[in-house]
Amino acid sequence: MKDDRFFVFLSHGLESGPKGTKVLAMKAVAEEFPGVIAEAIDHTSTRDPETRLQQMRDAMTAAGATPARTILAGSSMGGWVCAQTSANTPVLGCFLLAPALALAKYPQSSPTLQAEHVKIIHGWNDDVVPVMPVLELAHQQQLETLVLADGHRLENSVGRVSGEFRRFLKTCLVEQNPD
C-alpha cells in the first residue's frame, strides 16, 4: 500500500514553545492541505541544540515520515534544527524563520541545506540573529530569502509568514503530486 501522506514538522525557538504564535499559525496552514500531517515538536525540555536535533530525528522516525515527503519549518533555534536536519537528511522542504545560522555558539552553525525547496524569512531589525551572516549563507547556497521590516520574532509579520508558508507548501506538494 502506497503512503500518500506528507509530514510537516514544526520546531519552535529557544524562548517559545509548540503553542507559540508562529508555530500555531503555520500548523493551521499545513492542516489546510489534504493528506498533510502537521506536528509541532515540544522542545521545552531542553535548551541544547544537539538534543533538539535528536528530538526532531526521533519525531520523524516515530511518525514514519519519509524524507522525500517531509517538510520542516522552524524559527530561530528551531530554524537551526530544521536546517541541520536537512543537511543530514535531504527532505522535501525547509522553511526557516530568523534561523539561528552562522552563530559561533551553535554546532555546525552553517549547515549545507539539502532540502529540495528552501525559503528563509528574516527581519532586518533582528537583534538576536544578525541578518547579514544569514544572507551570506543564503547567497553561498543560493537559497530563496525574504527580508522584512521586522524584528527577530517577526511578530508584525505573522500574516505574511502564513501566506508565504502556504505558497511554499503548495510548491512542495504540487511538485510531488503533479496530477
C-alpha positions as CSV (number, residue, x, y, z in Angstrom):
1,M,0.0,0.0,0.0
2,K,1.4,3.4,-1.1
3,D,1.7,6.0,1.7
4,D,0.5,9.3,0.2
5,R,0.8,11.3,3.4
6,F,3.1,14.3,3.7
7,F,4.5,15.4,7.1
8,V,5.2,18.9,8.3
9,F,7.3,19.1,11.5
10,L,7.4,22.5,13.2
11,S,10.3,23.4,15.5
12,H,10.0,26.4,17.9
13,G,12.6,28.8,19.1
14,L,14.6,28.9,22.4
15,E,12.2,31.1,24.3
16,S,9.0,29.8,22.7
17,G,7.0,26.6,22.6
18,P,4.9,24.3,20.4
19,K,1.9,26.6,21.1
20,G,3.7,29.8,20.0
21,T,2.0,32.2,17.7
22,K,4.1,31.4,14.6
23,V,4.1,27.7,15.1
24,L,0.3,27.6,15.6
25,A,-0.2,29.8,12.5
26,M,2.0,27.5,10.4
27,K,0.4,24.4,11.8
28,A,-3.0,25.7,10.9
29,V,-1.8,26.4,7.3
30,A,-0.3,23.0,6.9
31,E,-3.6,21.4,8.1
32,E,-5.5,23.1,5.3
33,F,-3.9,20.7,2.9
34,P,-5.4,17.2,2.5
35,G,-3.0,14.3,3.3
36,V,-0.7,16.5,5.4
37,I,0.0,15.6,9.0
38,A,1.5,18.5,10.9
39,E,3.3,18.1,14.2
40,A,4.6,20.8,16.5
41,I,7.5,19.3,18.4
42,D,7.8,20.3,22.0
43,H,11.5,21.2,22.7
44,T,10.8,23.0,26.0
45,S,12.6,20.3,28.0
46,T,16.0,21.4,26.7
47,R,17.9,24.5,25.6
48,D,20.6,22.3,23.9
49,P,20.7,22.5,20.1
50,E,22.0,18.9,19.7
51,T,19.3,17.5,22.0
52,R,16.6,19.4,20.0
53,L,18.1,18.0,16.8
54,Q,17.8,14.5,18.2
55,Q,14.2,15.3,19.2
56,M,13.5,16.2,15.5
57,R,15.0,12.9,14.3
58,D,13.0,11.0,16.8
59,A,9.7,12.7,15.8
60,M,10.3,11.9,12.2
61,T,11.1,8.3,12.9
62,A,8.2,7.9,15.3
63,A,5.8,9.3,12.6
64,G,7.2,7.0,9.9
65,A,8.0,10.1,7.8
66,T,9.7,9.6,4.5
67,P,12.2,12.4,4.0
68,A,11.1,12.9,0.4
69,R,7.6,13.6,1.7
70,T,8.7,15.7,4.7
71,I,8.7,19.5,5.2
72,L,10.5,21.1,8.1
73,A,9.6,24.6,9.4
74,G,11.3,26.3,12.3
75,S,12.0,29.6,13.9
76,S,15.3,30.8,15.5
77,M,16.9,27.7,17.2
78,G,14.1,25.7,15.6
79,G,15.3,27.0,12.3
80,W,18.8,25.8,13.0
81,V,17.3,22.4,14.0
82,C,15.4,22.2,10.6
83,A,18.4,23.4,8.6
84,Q,20.8,20.9,10.3
85,T,18.2,18.1,9.9
86,S,18.0,18.8,6.2
87,A,21.8,18.9,6.0
88,N,21.9,15.4,7.4
89,T,18.8,14.0,5.7
90,P,17.7,15.5,2.4
91,V,14.0,16.4,2.9
92,L,11.4,17.9,0.5
93,G,11.2,21.3,2.1
94,C,12.8,23.5,4.7
95,F,11.0,26.8,5.7
96,L,13.1,28.9,8.1
97,L,12.2,31.9,10.1
98,A,15.0,34.0,11.5
99,P,17.1,30.8,11.7
100,A,19.9,30.7,14.2
101,L,22.5,30.2,11.5
102,A,26.1,31.5,11.2
103,L,26.3,31.8,15.0
104,A,29.6,30.8,16.7
105,K,27.8,29.2,19.7
106,Y,26.0,26.7,17.6
107,P,27.5,23.4,16.5
108,Q,27.7,23.2,12.7
109,S,26.4,26.8,12.5
110,S,26.5,27.0,8.7
111,P,24.9,23.7,7.5
112,T,24.6,22.9,3.8
113,L,20.9,22.5,3.4
114,Q,19.9,19.6,1.2
115,A,16.2,20.2,1.1
116,E,14.7,20.3,-2.4
117,H,12.9,23.5,-1.6
118,V,14.2,26.1,0.9
119,K,12.8,29.5,2.0
120,I,14.3,31.8,4.6
121,I,12.4,34.7,6.1
122,H,14.3,37.1,8.3
123,G,13.8,40.5,9.9
124,W,16.0,43.5,9.1
125,N,15.8,44.6,12.7
126,D,16.7,41.2,14.2
127,D,18.7,41.8,17.4
128,V,19.2,38.1,18.3
129,V,20.3,36.6,15.0
130,P,22.1,39.1,12.8
131,V,20.6,39.2,9.3
132,M,23.8,39.7,7.3
133,P,25.6,36.4,8.1
134,V,22.3,34.5,7.3
135,L,22.1,36.4,4.0
136,E,25.7,35.5,3.2
137,L,25.0,31.8,3.9
138,A,21.8,32.0,1.7
139,H,23.9,33.7,-1.0
140,Q,26.5,30.9,-0.9
141,Q,23.9,28.2,-1.2
142,Q,21.6,30.2,-3.5
143,L,18.6,29.9,-1.1
144,E,15.5,31.9,-1.6
145,T,15.3,34.6,1.1
146,L,12.8,37.3,2.1
147,V,13.8,40.0,4.5
148,L,11.1,42.0,6.2
149,A,10.9,45.2,8.2
150,D,10.5,43.4,11.4
151,G,12.5,42.0,14.4
152,H,13.6,38.6,15.5
153,R,10.2,37.3,16.5
154,L,8.6,38.5,13.2
155,E,5.6,39.4,15.4
156,N,4.4,42.1,12.9
157,S,4.6,39.7,10.0
158,V,2.7,36.6,11.1
159,G,0.1,37.1,8.4
160,R,2.8,37.5,5.8
161,V,4.7,34.5,7.1
162,S,1.5,32.4,7.0
163,G,0.9,33.4,3.4
164,E,4.5,32.6,2.4
165,F,4.2,29.2,4.1
166,R,1.0,28.4,2.2
167,R,2.7,29.2,-1.1
168,F,5.8,27.2,-0.1
169,L,3.6,24.2,0.8
170,K,1.7,24.5,-2.5
171,T,5.0,24.5,-4.4
172,C,6.3,21.4,-2.5
173,L,3.1,19.5,-2.7
174,V,2.2,20.2,-6.3
175,E,5.7,19.2,-7.5
176,Q,5.3,15.9,-5.7
177,N,1.7,15.3,-6.9
178,P,1.5,16.9,-10.4
179,D,-1.9,15.3,-11.2
